[in-house]
Amino acid sequence: MKIDRFSLRCIQSDRRSPLLARGFASADSKWGITNDRISARVVNIADDAGNMRTDVPLRQAIQEARGLGVDLVQVSPSGKLPAVCRLFDAKKRLYEIKKSSKKAAKQQKPKPDKEVVVGAKIAVSFWQLDASGDV
């Protein structure tokens, strides 16, 4: 049985999907560590209202996040203990940021000026239409 390089990389990668093994970007690269990849045993959870719940066991926090249908994302650096985490949908937020940055980039592009090429073979009627504003 012959195994190609792609399949071998998927087999060797630990807890990574084939898409990540192929080099696709994940939400982890933008937001930090998510869900099961968090190494802390106890976390502090900050919600959108600004409330902080302290000393929540990691497994309980992950179960709560899955129950709500969102991700548990570590927002503090890994050196600080206990880790501070937030509950939100990381991939959805990453999509929204990419979408807004594309829209902003599109608005910043300068529109080129339209040019009219004038040659020796242009009829007089063209100049009359152009001057009157009927075009």
PyMOL CGO cylinders between C-alpha atoms (Angstrom):
from pymol import cmd
from pymol.cgo import CYLINDER

trace = [
    CYLINDER, 0.00, 0.00, 0.00, 1.48, 3.30, -1.10, 0.3, 1, 1, 1, 1, 1, 1,
    CYLINDER, 1.48, 3.30, -1.10, 0.74, 6.47, 0.90, 0.3, 1, 1, 1, 1, 1, 1,
    CYLINDER, 0.74, 6.47, 0.90, 1.15, 9.84, -0.78, 0.3, 1, 1, 1, 1, 1, 1,
    CYLINDER, 1.15, 9.84, -0.78, 2.71, 12.81, 1.00, 0.3, 1, 1, 1, 1, 1, 1,
    CYLINDER, 2.71, 12.81, 1.00, -0.60, 14.57, 1.65, 0.3, 1, 1, 1, 1, 1, 1,
    CYLINDER, -0.60, 14.57, 1.65, -2.11, 11.54, 3.40, 0.3, 1, 1, 1, 1, 1, 1,
    CYLINDER, -2.11, 11.54, 3.40, 1.08, 11.05, 5.41, 0.3, 1, 1, 1, 1, 1, 1,
    CYLINDER, 1.08, 11.05, 5.41, 0.99, 14.67, 6.61, 0.3, 1, 1, 1, 1, 1, 1,
    CYLINDER, 0.99, 14.67, 6.61, -2.66, 14.24, 7.65, 0.3, 1, 1, 1, 1, 1, 1,
    CYLINDER, -2.66, 14.24, 7.65, -1.81, 11.07, 9.57, 0.3, 1, 1, 1, 1, 1, 1,
    CYLINDER, -1.81, 11.07, 9.57, 1.20, 12.65, 11.28, 0.3, 1, 1, 1, 1, 1, 1,
    CYLINDER, 1.20, 12.65, 11.28, -0.55, 15.87, 12.26, 0.3, 1, 1, 1, 1, 1, 1,
    CYLINDER, -0.55, 15.87, 12.26, -1.83, 15.80, 15.82, 0.3, 1, 1, 1, 1, 1, 1,
    CYLINDER, -1.83, 15.80, 15.82, -5.48, 16.81, 16.27, 0.3, 1, 1, 1, 1, 1, 1,
    CYLINDER, -5.48, 16.81, 16.27, -5.44, 18.76, 13.02, 0.3, 1, 1, 1, 1, 1, 1,
    CYLINDER, -5.44, 18.76, 13.02, -7.90, 18.41, 10.19, 0.3, 1, 1, 1, 1, 1, 1,
    CYLINDER, -7.90, 18.41, 10.19, -6.71, 17.71, 6.64, 0.3, 1, 1, 1, 1, 1, 1,
    CYLINDER, -6.71, 17.71, 6.64, -7.43, 21.34, 5.74, 0.3, 1, 1, 1, 1, 1, 1,
    CYLINDER, -7.43, 21.34, 5.74, -5.08, 22.58, 8.44, 0.3, 1, 1, 1, 1, 1, 1,
    CYLINDER, -5.08, 22.58, 8.44, -2.46, 20.02, 7.44, 0.3, 1, 1, 1, 1, 1, 1,
    CYLINDER, -2.46, 20.02, 7.44, -2.57, 21.47, 3.93, 0.3, 1, 1, 1, 1, 1, 1,
    CYLINDER, -2.57, 21.47, 3.93, -1.75, 24.92, 5.29, 0.3, 1, 1, 1, 1, 1, 1,
    CYLINDER, -1.75, 24.92, 5.29, -5.16, 26.59, 5.36, 0.3, 1, 1, 1, 1, 1, 1,
    CYLINDER, -5.16, 26.59, 5.36, -5.52, 29.31, 7.97, 0.3, 1, 1, 1, 1, 1, 1,
    CYLINDER, -5.52, 29.31, 7.97, -7.52, 28.58, 11.08, 0.3, 1, 1, 1, 1, 1, 1,
    CYLINDER, -7.52, 28.58, 11.08, -9.25, 30.76, 13.62, 0.3, 1, 1, 1, 1, 1, 1,
    CYLINDER, -9.25, 30.76, 13.62, -6.44, 29.87, 16.06, 0.3, 1, 1, 1, 1, 1, 1,
    CYLINDER, -6.44, 29.87, 16.06, -3.92, 31.89, 14.09, 0.3, 1, 1, 1, 1, 1, 1,
    CYLINDER, -3.92, 31.89, 14.09, -6.00, 35.06, 14.51, 0.3, 1, 1, 1, 1, 1, 1,
    CYLINDER, -6.00, 35.06, 14.51, -7.63, 34.75, 17.92, 0.3, 1, 1, 1, 1, 1, 1,
    CYLINDER, -7.63, 34.75, 17.92, -5.25, 32.63, 19.94, 0.3, 1, 1, 1, 1, 1, 1,
    CYLINDER, -5.25, 32.63, 19.94, -5.93, 29.24, 21.46, 0.3, 1, 1, 1, 1, 1, 1,
    CYLINDER, -5.93, 29.24, 21.46, -9.46, 27.81, 21.22, 0.3, 1, 1, 1, 1, 1, 1,
    CYLINDER, -9.46, 27.81, 21.22, -11.48, 25.06, 22.93, 0.3, 1, 1, 1, 1, 1, 1,
    CYLINDER, -11.48, 25.06, 22.93, -9.55, 21.81, 23.55, 0.3, 1, 1, 1, 1, 1, 1,
    CYLINDER, -9.55, 21.81, 23.55, -6.17, 23.36, 22.77, 0.3, 1, 1, 1, 1, 1, 1,
    CYLINDER, -6.17, 23.36, 22.77, -6.24, 25.49, 25.95, 0.3, 1, 1, 1, 1, 1, 1,
    CYLINDER, -6.24, 25.49, 25.95, -3.75, 23.98, 28.39, 0.3, 1, 1, 1, 1, 1, 1,
    CYLINDER, -3.75, 23.98, 28.39, -4.89, 25.72, 31.60, 0.3, 1, 1, 1, 1, 1, 1,
    CYLINDER, -4.89, 25.72, 31.60, -6.98, 23.66, 34.02, 0.3, 1, 1, 1, 1, 1, 1,
    CYLINDER, -6.98, 23.66, 34.02, -8.86, 26.64, 35.44, 0.3, 1, 1, 1, 1, 1, 1,
    CYLINDER, -8.86, 26.64, 35.44, -9.96, 29.69, 33.44, 0.3, 1, 1, 1, 1, 1, 1,
    CYLINDER, -9.96, 29.69, 33.44, -11.62, 33.03, 34.01, 0.3, 1, 1, 1, 1, 1, 1,
    CYLINDER, -11.62, 33.03, 34.01, -14.50, 33.71, 31.62, 0.3, 1, 1, 1, 1, 1, 1,
    CYLINDER, -14.50, 33.71, 31.62, -15.29, 37.24, 30.45, 0.3, 1, 1, 1, 1, 1, 1,
    CYLINDER, -15.29, 37.24, 30.45, -18.65, 37.75, 28.77, 0.3, 1, 1, 1, 1, 1, 1,
    CYLINDER, -18.65, 37.75, 28.77, -19.84, 40.47, 26.38, 0.3, 1, 1, 1, 1, 1, 1,
    CYLINDER, -19.84, 40.47, 26.38, -21.48, 42.45, 29.18, 0.3, 1, 1, 1, 1, 1, 1,
    CYLINDER, -21.48, 42.45, 29.18, -18.12, 42.84, 30.94, 0.3, 1, 1, 1, 1, 1, 1,
    CYLINDER, -18.12, 42.84, 30.94, -18.82, 40.41, 33.77, 0.3, 1, 1, 1, 1, 1, 1,
    CYLINDER, -18.82, 40.41, 33.77, -15.95, 38.15, 34.87, 0.3, 1, 1, 1, 1, 1, 1,
    CYLINDER, -15.95, 38.15, 34.87, -16.48, 34.67, 36.27, 0.3, 1, 1, 1, 1, 1, 1,
    CYLINDER, -16.48, 34.67, 36.27, -13.38, 33.38, 38.01, 0.3, 1, 1, 1, 1, 1, 1,
    CYLINDER, -13.38, 33.38, 38.01, -11.92, 29.94, 38.62, 0.3, 1, 1, 1, 1, 1, 1,
    CYLINDER, -11.92, 29.94, 38.62, -14.13, 27.94, 36.24, 0.3, 1, 1, 1, 1, 1, 1,
    CYLINDER, -14.13, 27.94, 36.24, -12.81, 24.44, 35.44, 0.3, 1, 1, 1, 1, 1, 1,
    CYLINDER, -12.81, 24.44, 35.44, -11.78, 24.13, 31.79, 0.3, 1, 1, 1, 1, 1, 1,
    CYLINDER, -11.78, 24.13, 31.79, -14.05, 21.15, 31.03, 0.3, 1, 1, 1, 1, 1, 1,
    CYLINDER, -14.05, 21.15, 31.03, -17.07, 22.99, 32.44, 0.3, 1, 1, 1, 1, 1, 1,
    CYLINDER, -17.07, 22.99, 32.44, -16.24, 26.09, 30.39, 0.3, 1, 1, 1, 1, 1, 1,
    CYLINDER, -16.24, 26.09, 30.39, -15.88, 24.04, 27.18, 0.3, 1, 1, 1, 1, 1, 1,
    CYLINDER, -15.88, 24.04, 27.18, -19.20, 22.26, 27.84, 0.3, 1, 1, 1, 1, 1, 1,
    CYLINDER, -19.20, 22.26, 27.84, -20.88, 25.62, 28.41, 0.3, 1, 1, 1, 1, 1, 1,
    CYLINDER, -20.88, 25.62, 28.41, -19.43, 26.99, 25.16, 0.3, 1, 1, 1, 1, 1, 1,
    CYLINDER, -19.43, 26.99, 25.16, -20.58, 23.95, 23.18, 0.3, 1, 1, 1, 1, 1, 1,
    CYLINDER, -20.58, 23.95, 23.18, -24.02, 24.24, 24.75, 0.3, 1, 1, 1, 1, 1, 1,
    CYLINDER, -24.02, 24.24, 24.75, -24.26, 27.83, 23.51, 0.3, 1, 1, 1, 1, 1, 1,
    CYLINDER, -24.26, 27.83, 23.51, -22.84, 26.87, 20.09, 0.3, 1, 1, 1, 1, 1, 1,
    CYLINDER, -22.84, 26.87, 20.09, -19.78, 29.12, 20.37, 0.3, 1, 1, 1, 1, 1, 1,
    CYLINDER, -19.78, 29.12, 20.37, -16.04, 28.74, 20.94, 0.3, 1, 1, 1, 1, 1, 1,
    CYLINDER, -16.04, 28.74, 20.94, -14.06, 29.19, 24.14, 0.3, 1, 1, 1, 1, 1, 1,
    CYLINDER, -14.06, 29.19, 24.14, -11.16, 31.44, 23.13, 0.3, 1, 1, 1, 1, 1, 1,
    CYLINDER, -11.16, 31.44, 23.13, -8.16, 32.24, 25.32, 0.3, 1, 1, 1, 1, 1, 1,
    CYLINDER, -8.16, 32.24, 25.32, -7.52, 35.99, 25.04, 0.3, 1, 1, 1, 1, 1, 1,
    CYLINDER, -7.52, 35.99, 25.04, -4.73, 36.37, 27.61, 0.3, 1, 1, 1, 1, 1, 1,
    CYLINDER, -4.73, 36.37, 27.61, -1.16, 35.28, 26.92, 0.3, 1, 1, 1, 1, 1, 1,
    CYLINDER, -1.16, 35.28, 26.92, -0.44, 31.72, 27.98, 0.3, 1, 1, 1, 1, 1, 1,
    CYLINDER, -0.44, 31.72, 27.98, 2.03, 32.84, 30.68, 0.3, 1, 1, 1, 1, 1, 1,
    CYLINDER, 2.03, 32.84, 30.68, -0.60, 34.50, 32.87, 0.3, 1, 1, 1, 1, 1, 1,
    CYLINDER, -0.60, 34.50, 32.87, -2.52, 32.22, 35.21, 0.3, 1, 1, 1, 1, 1, 1,
    CYLINDER, -2.52, 32.22, 35.21, -5.42, 31.68, 35.35, 0.3, 1, 1, 1, 1, 1, 1,
    CYLINDER, -5.42, 31.68, 35.35, -6.10, 32.13, 31.65, 0.3, 1, 1, 1, 1, 1, 1,
    CYLINDER, -6.10, 32.13, 31.65, -8.74, 34.66, 30.64, 0.3, 1, 1, 1, 1, 1, 1,
    CYLINDER, -8.74, 34.66, 30.64, -11.17, 33.32, 28.04, 0.3, 1, 1, 1, 1, 1, 1,
    CYLINDER, -11.17, 33.32, 28.04, -14.15, 34.67, 26.11, 0.3, 1, 1, 1, 1, 1, 1,
    CYLINDER, -14.15, 34.67, 26.11, -17.14, 32.94, 24.58, 0.3, 1, 1, 1, 1, 1, 1,
    CYLINDER, -17.14, 32.94, 24.58, -17.76, 33.82, 20.91, 0.3, 1, 1, 1, 1, 1, 1,
    CYLINDER, -17.76, 33.82, 20.91, -17.92, 32.23, 17.47, 0.3, 1, 1, 1, 1, 1, 1,
    CYLINDER, -17.92, 32.23, 17.47, -14.32, 32.67, 16.33, 0.3, 1, 1, 1, 1, 1, 1,
    CYLINDER, -14.32, 32.67, 16.33, -14.77, 31.67, 12.68, 0.3, 1, 1, 1, 1, 1, 1,
    CYLINDER, -14.77, 31.67, 12.68, -17.81, 33.90, 12.26, 0.3, 1, 1, 1, 1, 1, 1,
    CYLINDER, -17.81, 33.90, 12.26, -15.98, 36.88, 13.73, 0.3, 1, 1, 1, 1, 1, 1,
    CYLINDER, -15.98, 36.88, 13.73, -12.93, 36.17, 11.55, 0.3, 1, 1, 1, 1, 1, 1,
    CYLINDER, -12.93, 36.17, 11.55, -15.22, 36.07, 8.49, 0.3, 1, 1, 1, 1, 1, 1,
    CYLINDER, -15.22, 36.07, 8.49, -16.80, 39.41, 9.46, 0.3, 1, 1, 1, 1, 1, 1,
    CYLINDER, -16.80, 39.41, 9.46, -13.39, 41.04, 9.90, 0.3, 1, 1, 1, 1, 1, 1,
    CYLINDER, -13.39, 41.04, 9.90, -12.18, 39.76, 6.53, 0.3, 1, 1, 1, 1, 1, 1,
    CYLINDER, -12.18, 39.76, 6.53, -15.38, 40.96, 4.89, 0.3, 1, 1, 1, 1, 1, 1,
    CYLINDER, -15.38, 40.96, 4.89, -15.12, 44.45, 6.40, 0.3, 1, 1, 1, 1, 1, 1,
    CYLINDER, -15.12, 44.45, 6.40, -11.42, 44.74, 5.50, 0.3, 1, 1, 1, 1, 1, 1,
    CYLINDER, -11.42, 44.74, 5.50, -12.19, 43.79, 1.88, 0.3, 1, 1, 1, 1, 1, 1,
    CYLINDER, -12.19, 43.79, 1.88, -14.93, 46.41, 1.79, 0.3, 1, 1, 1, 1, 1, 1,
    CYLINDER, -14.93, 46.41, 1.79, -12.58, 49.04, 3.23, 0.3, 1, 1, 1, 1, 1, 1,
    CYLINDER, -12.58, 49.04, 3.23, -9.87, 48.13, 0.73, 0.3, 1, 1, 1, 1, 1, 1,
    CYLINDER, -9.87, 48.13, 0.73, -12.37, 48.37, -2.11, 0.3, 1, 1, 1, 1, 1, 1,
    CYLINDER, -12.37, 48.37, -2.11, -13.40, 51.87, -1.01, 0.3, 1, 1, 1, 1, 1, 1,
    CYLINDER, -13.40, 51.87, -1.01, -9.78, 53.04, -0.78, 0.3, 1, 1, 1, 1, 1, 1,
    CYLINDER, -9.78, 53.04, -0.78, -8.93, 52.12, -4.36, 0.3, 1, 1, 1, 1, 1, 1,
    CYLINDER, -8.93, 52.12, -4.36, -8.67, 55.23, -6.51, 0.3, 1, 1, 1, 1, 1, 1,
    CYLINDER, -8.67, 55.23, -6.51, -10.90, 55.11, -9.55, 0.3, 1, 1, 1, 1, 1, 1,
    CYLINDER, -10.90, 55.11, -9.55, -8.97, 55.78, -12.76, 0.3, 1, 1, 1, 1, 1, 1,
    CYLINDER, -8.97, 55.78, -12.76, -9.94, 58.78, -14.86, 0.3, 1, 1, 1, 1, 1, 1,
    CYLINDER, -9.94, 58.78, -14.86, -11.74, 57.96, -18.05, 0.3, 1, 1, 1, 1, 1, 1,
    CYLINDER, -11.74, 57.96, -18.05, -9.88, 58.91, -21.15, 0.3, 1, 1, 1, 1, 1, 1,
    CYLINDER, -9.88, 58.91, -21.15, -11.10, 59.81, -24.60, 0.3, 1, 1, 1, 1, 1, 1,
    CYLINDER, -11.10, 59.81, -24.60, -8.80, 59.08, -27.48, 0.3, 1, 1, 1, 1, 1, 1,
    CYLINDER, -8.80, 59.08, -27.48, -8.99, 61.84, -30.07, 0.3, 1, 1, 1, 1, 1, 1,
    CYLINDER, -8.99, 61.84, -30.07, -7.83, 60.95, -33.53, 0.3, 1, 1, 1, 1, 1, 1,
    CYLINDER, -7.83, 60.95, -33.53, -7.85, 62.55, -36.96, 0.3, 1, 1, 1, 1, 1, 1,
    CYLINDER, -7.85, 62.55, -36.96, -10.84, 60.51, -38.18, 0.3, 1, 1, 1, 1, 1, 1,
    CYLINDER, -10.84, 60.51, -38.18, -13.43, 61.73, -35.62, 0.3, 1, 1, 1, 1, 1, 1,
    CYLINDER, -13.43, 61.73, -35.62, -16.57, 63.21, -37.18, 0.3, 1, 1, 1, 1, 1, 1,
    CYLINDER, -16.57, 63.21, -37.18, -17.77, 66.73, -36.47, 0.3, 1, 1, 1, 1, 1, 1,
    CYLINDER, -17.77, 66.73, -36.47, -21.12, 65.38, -35.19, 0.3, 1, 1, 1, 1, 1, 1,
    CYLINDER, -21.12, 65.38, -35.19, -19.31, 63.76, -32.24, 0.3, 1, 1, 1, 1, 1, 1,
    CYLINDER, -19.31, 63.76, -32.24, -18.07, 67.13, -31.04, 0.3, 1, 1, 1, 1, 1, 1,
    CYLINDER, -18.07, 67.13, -31.04, -21.55, 68.63, -31.36, 0.3, 1, 1, 1, 1, 1, 1,
    CYLINDER, -21.55, 68.63, -31.36, -23.12, 65.85, -29.24, 0.3, 1, 1, 1, 1, 1, 1,
    CYLINDER, -23.12, 65.85, -29.24, -20.36, 66.08, -26.65, 0.3, 1, 1, 1, 1, 1, 1,
    CYLINDER, -20.36, 66.08, -26.65, -20.63, 69.85, -26.31, 0.3, 1, 1, 1, 1, 1, 1,
    CYLINDER, -20.63, 69.85, -26.31, -24.41, 69.77, -25.90, 0.3, 1, 1, 1, 1, 1, 1,
    CYLINDER, -24.41, 69.77, -25.90, -24.22, 67.19, -23.10, 0.3, 1, 1, 1, 1, 1, 1,
    CYLINDER, -24.22, 67.19, -23.10, -26.51, 64.65, -24.77, 0.3, 1, 1, 1, 1, 1, 1,
    CYLINDER, -26.51, 64.65, -24.77, -24.02, 61.83, -24.40, 0.3, 1, 1, 1, 1, 1, 1,
]
cmd.load_cgo(trace, "trace")
